[in-house]
């Protein structure tokens, strides 16, 4: 071997060895000093400030028991990778807890003590495709309180930090949070009333589910004060709400109470007598907060509902644009409540058009597409072609559900409103005592607070949210959509520690092709535009035919004149051209989508190896030039 080649080999080998030594030393130093750097997009390995705030409040150690069957060969590779990410996240909890978070790992193999422990902790076993049983769940214990996440699933990975932190906050509470429910609808159920001809009914499913988690108490519509023990007030369709009750809600929010309100410009499930109909007809009820909305800078048009052709339900003659079937494109992916809801069904809902008061910030939880518009209440329930006639998209996404956060100011700066009805004589003394004992009015909230507003109340009714089935004589309630999860998630989030409210959902490890969705939305708008042009042309042709027929006074014949035949042929020609244009539009969309997906795969799969190859080639070329110069 030539001397120059031997020196090159020794130098290159020595360089590799030196590089390995440096890497090992750096890894050792970083491990000793516990240094970390999260370089992922969205910081998926970094705990949120809300989690750190809750961990800082722990007065005693909390135990996190991870049950994971590691020896199963039939466990999918993707699930094993997810389990490794769970372990990494738990290490972050242990580090942030500074001795107050103890992480224990168990391998519950069949017929082992670890499997018995998993079942006692409420961890559910799962079956693989091969029929093998495996466990992947988490138990959280604090003193004598215990909570469990029976199954850790990759589909809920974005909410993994929220689920763990919520469990820690729950076990730290001595008793169930108290939730107040106020509604003009029989959401709490009702008993038999022969005088009013009311049949008995059970509580709505959303109330039944709330009672499993919270201490639920009914608050009357004429309440003069919201009790202090109420942590979250859920208001569903506050129809004809007295000002005194609105003032009570105002003071409740200023005291720090959390409010979730479902108002509605067209409550389909609240049919009220139509006072303008002499024959005793019914009309859908309406509800809003007049004074509170004005003070907060919030507005919902009570004379219109939202029609959306992108999220419309049904198709063809049964198309109902005012029955919105929202998917993930309409839901906030960065919010812990809406990121995993999946779908929402909003019947005849309204939209917010806000100019918020100073000190408040808005987060949109659900919105329409740009292919939507407000329509009059009279066509709210129309379907098919009549519901789309004259449709002109607003071109903007309108908020359907929002979260307000910040400092709230009283909607009653002049003080508590007086009742409209004069006081009865036998209650003068009693009311005078109440006035003496009246607490001072709050003008503004001491700390930042949170209020959630939704412009629809029908979505919580059983007719829209669930389907009741009979299975072997037992009533089985099956959710139709994510409406119940949405409502329960809002109450659950606001009832916990205040740090949970701002807890973001973790960034996803997978990135969807959002550009394809945008292309499809643009193509759909063009498609609807072509359809509208065709409809306008048809209407114009019909008008022309009517004019031609009316000009032939006294002539009634089924035979078309030359002018009428020419007008009809002109329309047929335009209709054929429009159909060709629509077909070409759909074809262009498929071509653009396929091309984008192809080049995305090329870049993701081939770009990195290509860059490495080019870098290697350039490095070899530079080294050869250097050797030539050295030999020269």
C-alpha positions in Angstrom: 0.0 0.0 0.0 1.3 3.4 -0.9 2.4 5.6 1.9 0.0 8.4 1.0 -3.0 6.0 0.9 -2.0 4.6 4.3 -1.9 8.0 5.8 -5.3 8.8 4.3 -6.8 5.5 5.7 -5.3 6.2 9.2 -6.6 9.8 9.2 -10.1 8.8 8.1 -10.2 5.9 10.7 -8.9 8.1 13.4 -11.4 10.8 12.5 -14.3 8.3 12.8 -13.0 7.0 16.1 -12.6 10.6 17.4 -16.2 11.5 16.3 -17.6 8.5 18.1 -15.7 9.4 21.3 -17.0 13.0 21.1 -20.6 11.7 20.6 -20.4 9.3 23.5 -18.9 12.0 25.8 -21.5 14.6 24.8 -24.3 12.1 25.4 -22.8 11.3 28.9 -22.5 15.0 29.8 -26.1 15.7 28.6 -27.4 12.7 30.6 -25.6 13.8 33.8 -26.8 17.3 33.6 -30.3 16.2 32.3 -30.2 18.5 29.3 -33.0 18.3 26.8 -33.8 19.9 23.4 -37.2 19.3 21.7 -36.5 19.9 18.0 -39.9 18.5 16.8 -42.4 20.6 15.0 -45.0 21.6 17.5 -42.8 20.5 20.4 -44.6 17.2 20.9 -42.2 16.1 23.7 -42.6 19.3 25.7 -45.1 19.6 28.5 -47.5 22.5 28.4 -47.4 25.3 31.0 -50.8 24.2 32.3 -49.4 20.7 33.1 -46.4 22.2 34.9 -48.7 24.5 36.9 -50.8 21.5 38.0 -47.8 19.4 38.9 -46.4 22.3 40.9 -49.5 22.3 43.2 -49.1 18.7 44.2 -48.8 18.3 48.0 -48.0 14.6 47.9 -46.6 12.2 45.3 -48.9 11.0 42.6 -48.2 7.5 41.1 -48.5 6.8 37.3 -48.7 3.1 36.7 -48.1 2.2 33.0 -49.4 -1.3 32.0 -47.8 -2.4 28.7 -47.5 -6.0 27.5 -44.1 -5.9 25.9 -43.6 -9.6 25.1 -46.5 -10.0 22.6 -45.2 -10.7 19.1 -48.6 -10.1 17.6 -48.8 -6.5 18.8 -48.6 -4.2 15.8 -45.4 -2.3 15.2 -47.2 1.0 15.1 -48.7 0.3 18.6 -45.2 -0.5 19.9 -43.9 2.8 18.6 -46.8 4.6 20.2 -46.1 2.9 23.5 -42.5 4.1 23.3 -43.8 7.7 22.9 -46.0 7.2 25.9 -43.0 6.2 28.0 -41.1 9.2 26.8 -43.9 11.5 27.8 -44.2 9.9 31.2 -40.5 10.6 31.7 -41.2 14.2 31.1 -43.9 14.1 33.8 -41.4 12.5 36.2 -38.8 15.2 35.5 -41.2 18.1 35.7 -42.7 16.7 39.0 -39.4 17.0 40.8 -40.0 14.0 43.0 -43.8 14.5 43.2 -44.5 12.2 40.2 -43.6 8.5 40.5 -43.7 6.4 37.3 -44.0 2.6 37.6 -44.0 0.2 34.7 -45.7 -3.2 34.6 -45.7 -6.0 32.0 -49.0 -7.8 32.5 -48.3 -11.1 30.9 -51.1 -13.7 31.0 -51.8 -15.2 34.4 -49.3 -12.9 36.1 -49.6 -10.7 39.2 -49.1 -7.7 36.9 -52.3 -8.7 35.0 -54.2 -9.0 38.2 -53.0 -5.6 39.2 -54.0 -4.1 35.9 -57.6 -5.5 36.3 -57.8 -4.1 39.8 -56.7 -0.7 38.5 -59.3 -0.7 35.8 -57.1 -1.3 32.8 -58.8 -3.2 30.0 -57.2 -5.9 28.0 -57.3 -5.8 24.2 -57.2 -8.5 21.6 -54.9 -8.5 18.6 -55.8 -9.9 15.2 -54.2 -13.2 16.3 -56.4 -13.4 19.3 -53.7 -12.6 21.8 -54.5 -10.4 24.8 -52.4 -7.3 25.5 -52.6 -4.3 27.8 -51.7 -0.6 27.2 -53.3 1.6 29.8 -52.4 4.0 32.7 -53.5 4.1 36.3 -53.3 7.4 38.3 -53.4 7.4 42.1 -53.0 10.1 44.7 -53.4 9.2 48.4 -56.7 7.2 48.5 -58.0 8.6 45.1 -57.6 6.7 41.9 -58.4 7.2 38.2 -57.6 5.2 35.1 -57.2 5.5 31.4 -58.3 2.0 30.5 -56.9 2.0 27.0 -54.2 4.3 25.5 -55.0 4.5 21.8 -52.9 6.2 19.0 -56.1 7.8 17.7 -56.2 9.9 20.8 -52.5 10.7 20.9 -53.1 14.5 20.5 -55.1 14.4 23.8 -52.6 12.2 25.6 -51.1 15.0 27.7 -54.6 16.4 28.5 -55.9 13.0 29.5 -53.0 12.4 31.9 -53.0 15.9 33.4 -56.8 15.8 33.8 -56.5 12.5 35.6 -53.9 14.0 38.0 -56.2 17.0 38.6 -59.2 14.7 39.2 -57.6 12.5 41.8 -56.4 15.6 43.6 -60.1 16.7 44.2 -61.8 15.6 47.4 -65.3 15.6 45.8 -67.2 15.9 42.5 -67.4 19.4 41.0 -70.9 20.9 41.2 -72.4 21.7 37.8 -75.6 23.9 37.5 -78.0 23.4 34.6 -80.4 26.1 33.5 -82.8 25.6 30.6 -86.2 26.5 29.2 -86.5 22.9 27.9 -87.2 19.8 30.0 -83.6 18.7 30.0 -83.8 17.4 33.6 -86.9 15.4 32.8 -90.4 16.1 34.0 -93.2 14.3 35.9 -96.8 13.7 34.8 -98.9 16.9 34.9 -102.6 16.3 33.9 -103.4 20.0 34.2 -100.9 21.0 31.6 -101.4 17.7 29.7 -97.7 16.9 30.0 -96.5 13.4 29.7 -93.6 12.3 32.0 -90.1 12.2 30.4 -86.7 11.2 31.3 -83.7 13.6 31.5 -81.9 14.2 28.3 -79.0 11.9 27.7 -76.5 14.7 28.0 -77.8 15.3 31.6 -77.7 11.6 32.4 -74.0 11.5 31.3 -73.2 14.6 33.3 -74.6 13.0 36.4 -72.1 10.2 36.1 -69.2 12.6 36.4 -70.5 15.6 38.3 -72.9 16.7 41.0 -75.6 18.2 38.8 -78.1 20.7 40.2 -81.0 22.4 38.5 -81.0 26.2 38.4 -84.4 27.8 37.7 -84.9 30.3 35.0 -86.0 33.0 37.5 -83.0 32.5 39.8 -81.9 35.6 41.6 -78.4 34.3 42.4 -76.2 31.5 41.2 -74.9 29.5 44.3 -71.2 29.8 45.1 -70.7 26.0 45.0 -71.6 25.9 41.3 -68.3 25.6 39.4 -69.7 25.5 35.9 -73.1 26.8 34.8 -74.6 25.0 31.7 -77.3 27.1 30.1 -79.3 25.4 27.4 -81.8 27.6 25.4 -82.4 30.5 27.8 -85.8 31.5 26.3 -87.4 34.6 27.8 -84.7 34.9 30.4 -85.6 37.6 33.0 -83.1 40.4 33.4 -82.7 39.5 37.1 -81.5 36.1 36.1 -79.2 37.5 33.5 -77.8 39.8 36.2 -77.2 36.7 38.4 -75.3 35.0 35.5 -73.3 38.3 35.0 -72.3 38.3 38.7 -71.5 34.6 38.6 -69.1 35.1 35.7 -67.4 38.1 37.4 -67.0 36.0 40.6 -65.0 33.5 38.6 -67.7 31.0 37.7 -67.4 29.2 34.3 -70.3 29.5 31.8 -71.2 27.2 28.9 -74.3 28.6 27.0 -76.2 27.1 24.0 -78.4 29.8 22.5 -80.5 29.4 19.4 -82.3 31.6 16.8 -84.4 28.6 15.7 -84.9 25.9 18.3 -86.6 23.2 16.3 -87.2 21.0 19.4 -88.9 23.9 21.2 -92.2 24.4 19.5 -94.0 27.4 21.0 -97.5 28.7 20.2 -97.5 31.2 17.3 -99.2 34.3 18.7 -99.6 35.7 15.1 -101.4 32.6 13.9 -105.1 32.7 14.8 -105.5 29.0 14.1 -103.1 28.0 16.9 -100.0 27.1 14.9 -96.5 26.6 16.5 -93.2 28.1 15.8 -89.6 27.4 16.9 -88.5 29.2 20.0 -85.6 31.6 20.2 -83.1 32.3 23.0 -80.1 34.6 23.6 -78.4 36.8 26.2 -79.5 40.4 25.3 -77.5 42.3 27.9 -74.6 40.0 28.3 -73.9 39.7 24.6 -74.1 43.5 24.2 -71.5 44.0 27.0 -69.2 41.3 25.6 -69.5 42.5 22.0 -71.2 39.3 20.8 -74.1 39.2 18.4 -76.2 36.4 16.9 -78.8 37.3 14.3 -82.1 36.0 15.7 -83.8 36.3 12.3 -81.5 34.0 10.3 -80.0 30.5 10.4 -76.9 29.3 8.6 -77.0 27.3 5.3 -73.8 25.6 4.2 -73.6 23.6 1.0 -70.2 22.1 1.9 -71.4 20.7 5.2 -75.1 20.2 4.2 -76.8 16.9 5.1 -78.4 14.7 2.6 -78.3 15.0 -1.2 -80.5 15.6 -4.2 -84.1 16.2 -3.3 -83.3 15.6 0.3 -80.5 18.1 0.5 -80.8 20.2 3.7 -78.2 23.0 3.8 -79.4 24.2 7.2 -78.8 20.8 8.9 -75.0 21.1 9.2 -72.9 17.9 9.4 -69.5 19.3 10.4 -66.3 17.2 10.1 -62.8 17.9 11.2 -62.3 20.6 8.6 -64.8 22.7 10.5 -63.5 22.0 14.0 -60.5 23.6 15.7 -57.7 21.0 15.6 -55.6 22.8 18.3 -58.3 22.7 21.0 -58.4 19.7 23.4 -62.3 19.5 23.1 -62.8 19.8 19.4 -59.6 18.0 18.2 -61.0 14.5 18.8 -64.8 15.1 18.5 -64.9 13.9 14.9 -68.3 15.1 13.7 -71.0 17.5 14.9 -74.6 17.8 13.8 -76.0 21.3 14.1 -79.7 21.7 13.2 -80.8 25.2 12.2 -78.0 27.0 14.1 -76.9 30.6 14.0 -73.5 32.2 13.7 -71.6 34.8 15.7 -70.6 38.2 14.3 -68.6 39.8 17.0 -66.8 43.0 17.8 -65.5 42.0 21.1 -65.2 44.3 24.1 -61.8 45.4 25.3 -60.0 42.7 27.3 -61.6 39.7 25.6 -60.1 37.3 23.1 -62.0 34.8 20.9 -61.1 31.3 20.0 -63.3 29.7 17.3 -64.1 26.1 18.2 -66.4 25.4 15.2 -67.1 27.3 12.0 -68.8 27.0 8.7 -67.1 26.7 5.3 -66.7 29.7 3.0 -69.6 28.2 0.9 -72.2 29.3 3.4 -74.6 32.2 4.0 -77.3 33.3 6.5 -80.8 32.6 5.3 -84.3 33.7 6.6 -86.0 31.5 9.1 -88.9 30.9 6.7 -86.7 28.6 4.5 -84.9 26.9 7.4 -86.6 23.6 7.0 -86.8 23.6 3.2 -84.8 20.8 1.4 -83.7 20.0 -2.2 -83.8 22.6 -4.9 -85.9 25.2 -3.0 -83.3 25.4 -0.3 -80.5 26.4 -2.7 -82.4 28.8 -4.9 -80.7 32.2 -4.8 -77.8 30.8 -2.8 -74.9 33.3 -2.7 -71.9 32.1 -0.6 -70.5 34.7 1.8 -67.0 33.7 1.1 -66.1 33.7 4.8 -66.0 31.1 7.6 -68.6 32.1 10.2 -68.1 31.0 13.8 -70.7 28.6 15.2 -69.0 28.0 18.6 -66.6 30.3 20.4 -64.6 30.5 23.6 -64.2 34.0 25.1 -61.2 34.5 27.5 -60.0 37.5 29.4 -61.4 40.1 31.7 -65.1 40.5 31.8 -67.0 43.7 32.8 -70.6 43.9 34.1 -73.4 44.2 31.7 -75.4 46.1 34.3 -73.2 49.1 35.3 -76.3 50.8 36.8 -76.8 48.0 39.3 -79.2 45.1 39.6 -82.3 45.5 37.5 -85.7 45.8 39.2 -88.4 43.3 38.4 -91.1 44.4 35.9 -94.0 43.2 38.1 -94.8 45.2 41.2 -94.0 43.4 44.4 -96.9 41.7 46.2 -98.1 43.1 49.5 -97.4 40.0 51.5 -93.8 39.9 50.4 -92.8 43.5 51.0 -91.1 42.7 54.4 -89.4 39.7 53.0 -88.0 41.5 50.0 -86.9 44.4 52.2 -84.7 42.0 54.1 -83.3 40.6 50.9 -82.4 44.2 49.8 -80.6 44.8 53.1 -78.6 41.6 52.8 -77.9 42.1 49.1 -74.2 41.7 48.3 -72.3 44.5 46.7 -72.2 44.4 42.9 -69.1 43.4 41.0 -68.1 45.7 38.2 -65.4 43.5 36.7 -63.8 40.1 37.1 -60.8 40.0 39.5 -59.0 37.5 37.3 -59.3 36.4 33.7 -62.2 34.1 33.1 -63.6 31.8 30.3 -67.0 31.6 28.7 -68.0 29.2 25.9 -70.9 30.1 23.6 -72.6 27.9 21.0 -75.2 29.2 18.5 -77.4 26.2 18.6 -79.3 24.3 21.3 -81.0 21.5 19.2 -77.7 19.7 18.9 -78.0 18.5 22.6 -81.5 17.1 22.2 -81.7 13.3 22.0 -83.3 13.5 18.6 -80.1 15.0 17.2 -77.4 13.6 19.4 -78.3 9.9 20.1 -80.2 6.9 18.7 -82.1 4.7 21.2 -82.1 1.0 20.4 -83.7 -2.0 22.0 -81.3 -4.9 22.5 -82.6 -8.0 24.3 -85.2 -5.9 26.1 -82.6 -3.4 27.2 -82.5 0.2 26.1 -79.2 1.0 24.5 -78.3 4.7 23.7 -75.8 5.0 20.8 -74.3 8.4 19.9 -75.0 9.5 16.4 -72.2 12.0 16.3 -69.8 13.9 18.6 -72.5 16.3 20.0 -72.5 14.7 23.5 -68.7 14.4 23.5 -68.5 18.1 22.6 -70.8 19.2 25.4 -69.3 16.9 28.1 -65.8 17.9 27.0 -66.6 21.6 27.5 -68.0 21.1 31.0 -65.3 18.7 31.9 -62.6 21.1 30.8 -64.0 24.1 32.6 -64.8 22.2 35.8 -61.2 21.2 36.3 -58.2 23.2 37.3 -58.0 26.5 35.5 -54.7 25.4 34.0 -56.5 22.7 32.1 -58.5 25.3 30.1 -55.4 26.5 28.2 -53.8 23.0 27.9 -53.2 22.6 24.2 -53.6 19.3 22.4 -50.3 17.9 21.4 -49.1 18.3 17.9 -49.7 15.3 15.6 -46.9 13.1 14.4 -48.6 12.8 11.0 -49.3 15.8 8.8 -52.4 15.7 6.5 -52.4 17.1 3.0 -54.3 20.2 3.7 -53.5 21.6 0.3 -55.6 18.9 -1.3 -58.5 20.0 0.9 -58.1 23.6 -0.2 -58.0 22.6 -3.9 -61.2 20.6 -3.5 -62.9 23.5 -1.8 -61.9 25.9 -4.6 -63.1 23.4 -7.2 -66.4 23.0 -5.4 -67.0 26.7 -5.4 -66.3 26.8 -9.2 -68.6 23.8 -9.6 -71.4 25.6 -7.7 -70.8 28.7 -9.7 -71.2 26.8 -13.0 -74.5 25.3 -11.7 -75.7 28.7 -10.7 -74.9 30.0 -14.2 -76.9 27.1 -15.7 -79.8 27.8 -13.3 -79.8 31.5 -14.2 -79.8 30.6 -17.9 -82.7 28.3 -17.4 -84.7 30.9 -15.5 -83.9 33.5 -18.3 -85.0 31.1 -21.0 -88.3 30.4 -19.1 -88.9 34.1 -18.8 -88.3 34.6 -22.5 -90.6 31.7 -23.4 -93.3 33.3 -21.2 -92.9 36.6 -22.9 -93.2 35.0 -26.3 -96.3 33.1 -25.3 -97.9 36.1 -23.8 -97.3 38.1 -27.0 -99.5 35.5 -28.8 -102.6 36.7 -27.1 -105.5 34.3 -27.4 -103.4 31.6 -29.0 -103.2 28.4 -26.9 -101.3 25.7 -28.7 -98.7 23.1 -27.7 -96.8 23.6 -30.9 -93.8 25.9 -30.4 -93.3 28.9 -32.8 -90.0 29.4 -34.6 -88.9 32.0 -32.0 -89.8 29.7 -29.1 -88.0 26.7 -30.7 -84.9 28.9 -31.3 -84.9 30.0 -27.6 -85.3 26.4 -26.4 -82.5 25.2 -28.7 -80.3 28.0 -27.4 -80.9 26.9 -23.8 -80.2 23.2 -24.7 -76.9 24.3 -26.3 -75.9 26.3 -23.2 -76.9 23.4 -20.9 -74.7 21.0 -22.9 -71.8 23.4 -22.8 -72.3 23.7 -19.0 -72.3 19.9 -18.6 -69.0 19.7 -20.6 -67.5 22.4 -18.5 -68.5 20.7 -15.2 -67.1 17.4 -16.4 -63.8 19.1 -17.4 -63.7 20.8 -14.0 -64.0 17.5 -12.1 -61.4 16.0 -14.4 -58.9 18.9 -13.8 -59.5 18.5 -10.0 -58.6 14.8 -10.1 -55.5 15.5 -12.3 -54.3 18.3 -9.9 -54.9 16.2 -6.8 -53.1 13.1 -8.3 -50.2 15.2 -9.4 -49.8 16.9 -6.0 -49.9 13.6 -4.2 -47.4 12.1 -6.6 -44.9 14.9 -6.2 -45.4 14.9 -2.4 -44.5 11.2 -2.3 -41.5 11.8 -4.5 -40.2 14.6 -2.3 -40.8 12.6 1.0 -39.4 9.3 -0.3 -36.7 10.4 -2.7 -35.5 13.8 -1.7 -33.5 12.8 1.4 -31.6 9.9 -0.2 -31.0 12.2 -3.2 -29.5 15.0 -0.9 -27.3 12.4 0.8 -26.1 11.1 -2.5 -25.3 14.6 -3.8 -23.6 15.5 -0.6 -21.5 12.3 -0.8 -20.6 13.0 -4.4 -19.5 16.6 -3.7 -17.5 15.4 -0.7 -15.7 12.8 -2.7 -15.1 15.3 -5.5 -13.6 17.8 -3.0 -11.4 15.1 -1.4 -10.1 14.0 -4.8 -9.2 17.6 -5.7 -7.4 18.0 -2.4 -5.4 14.7 -2.9 -4.4 15.9 -6.4 -3.2 19.2 -5.0 -1.3 17.4 -2.3 0.4 15.0 -4.7 1.2 17.9 -7.0 
